[in-house]
Amino acid sequence: MSALLRAGLVVWLAVSVAACGFQLRGSMDWPEALAPVQITGVNPRDSLYRELAVAFGSAGVEVVDQRPEGQGATLDVRSVRDRRRTLSVTDAARVAEYELIRSVEVRLRPVDGEAVDLGTLHASRIYLFDGSAVLSRSEREETLREAMNRDIVSQLQRRIQAVIGADGQLRTDVEFEDDQPMTGEPTD
């Protein structure tokens, strides 16, 4: 295939994708007045903290251990609740499927304004339980929790975008209904 034909094909694909309205999921727009961000309520070694730090970092926002006096905002993770429930059992009365559910309650507090309650975010995953692989269960659950954390951070980014006004200030008049758990496909 000639270089000219290849270049023409690339341009045609780019125009086609742009014409249909497709956009890559970008990072959140973050007002300078709310930077840097301090994340409280969750251990920095927790995978939820790491996912939040990556999301803020991709938006160009520095995550700090201690917010400088008079600057930035605090993302307050008020609670993280994990549950595991049995979904089905075998004929021999053994667990066949579990559902993991993670709920995270979050609030955003600017240094010079009123805190905005971002509500409770939920994510869940279903997995098939193999009684013969008990040792790998905790590793499987941790992998699924990391995926749930990515879902929760994505939901949080949308909520933060909803409360940041055109002037870059936080809108306190926005109320959120708690999201229903996002259920992933059963995994083996």
N, C-alpha and C positions, 0 to 999 in steps of 0.2 A: 504494500500500500504506500503510495507516495506521501511525502511529508505534507504537501498541500491538501490532499484529500483528508489526511488525518486531522490537520488543523481545522479544516472545514467541518468535519464531523464533531470535533470538540466544541466548536462555536455553536453549531446547531443544537447539540445536547444542552449546552449552558442556556441558550435562549429558550429552549423548550421547557426546561425545568423552571426557569424564572417566570415564564409566562403562565405556568399552572399555579403560581403562588407559593411554591415550595420555598421554605427557608430552613436553614440549619438552626437547631435550637441554640440560641446564643446564651451568653452569660447575662446575669441580671444587670440592669442599669442601676448604679448606686451613686446617690448624691455625695459630693465631696463633704458636705456638712455632717454626714453620718459616718465618716471614716476617721480613724480606724475603728474596728469592731472588736469588742471583747465578748467572748462566748462564756457564759456561766451556767452552772447547773449540771454539767456533764464533764467527766474526766477527759483530759486531753489525750489519753491513751485509748479511749473508746472509739470505735469505728464511726459512730455518729459524729463525734467532734471532728475527726479527720475528714469526713465527707463535707461537713459544713466549711471547714477551713479551705478545702479544695475549691468549693463553689465560690467563696468570697475571693480567694486568690485569683480565680479565672475572671472575676469581675474587676480585678485590679485593686481590691480592698485588702489592706493589711489586717491580719488577725493578731491581736496583742494579748499578752497575759494580764496586763494592767492598763486600762484605758487612761491616756493622758488627761490631766485636769482640764476640764472645759472643752474637750474635743470628743467627737465620735459618738458611738452608740453601743449599747449592750444588748446582745441577743441572749435573753434569759430562757434557758430550757427549764421550765418549771417542773416537769415530771416526764419520766420515761417508764412506760409500763410494758412488760413483756408477758405474754401468755402463750400457753401451748394447750390446745384442746384436742381430744380424740375425735376424729371424724367418722371412722369406721373400724369395725373389728372383723376378724376372720370367723369361720365356723367353729374354730377351736377357742374362741373368746380371747384372741390375742389382737393387739392393736395392728391395724393395717395402714391407716393414714392419720397423720397429725396435721393440724393447722397452727402455724406460728403467727401471732398477732403482736404488732408493736404499735403503741400509741404514744405520741409525743405532744406535750402541751408547751407552747412557745409564746413569748412576749418580746417585743422590741421596744427598748427604752432609749430615746435620744438623750443626749446630755442636757439639753435645754428645753425639753418639752415633755408632754404627757406620754406615758407608755401606751403602746398599742397592742392589744391582745390579738394574737394571730390564730388563736384557737387550738384545737387538738387535731393533729394529723395522724392518720392511720395507714398502715400497710400490713399485708398478710401474705403468707405463702403456705402452700399445701405441699406435703411431701409424703411419699410412700415409705413406710417403715419396714425395715428388714431386720428381724429379730436376730439373725445370725451375724449382723455387722454392728453390734452394739457399740463397739469402740469408735466407729466412725460417726456415730450419731451427733456428738457434740461438734465435730468439725463441719458436718453438713448443716447443722443448725446455725453455726456461726457464719457460714457462707450465705445462707438464706437471710440472716439478719443484716449482713452487709448490703445485699440487694434491696432489702426493705428500707435501709437507711438512704440509699440512693433515691428511692421513690419518695420518701419523706422530704428529703432536701429539694427535690424537684417541686413537690407541692408547696413547700415553704417559699421557694423562689417566686412562684406564681402569686402567692399571697403577699409577699413583700412588694412585688410590682404593683399590686392592686392598692396598696396603702401609700405609695409614694406618689404625691401629686405632681402636676406639671411643673410646679415651682420648686420641686425637690424637697418639699416639706412632707412630713408624715400626716396623713389624713386620719383623724381619730373617729370619723363618722362611719367607717367601714366595719360591717359585722360579717362574720363568717359562720356558716353552718358547718358543723363538724363533718369532715369527709368520711365517707364510708370506707371500710378497709379495702385496699386494692389487693385482690387475690391473684397470685401468680398460678401458673399451671402446675399440676402435680409433677414432682421430680422424683426420679428413681434414686 
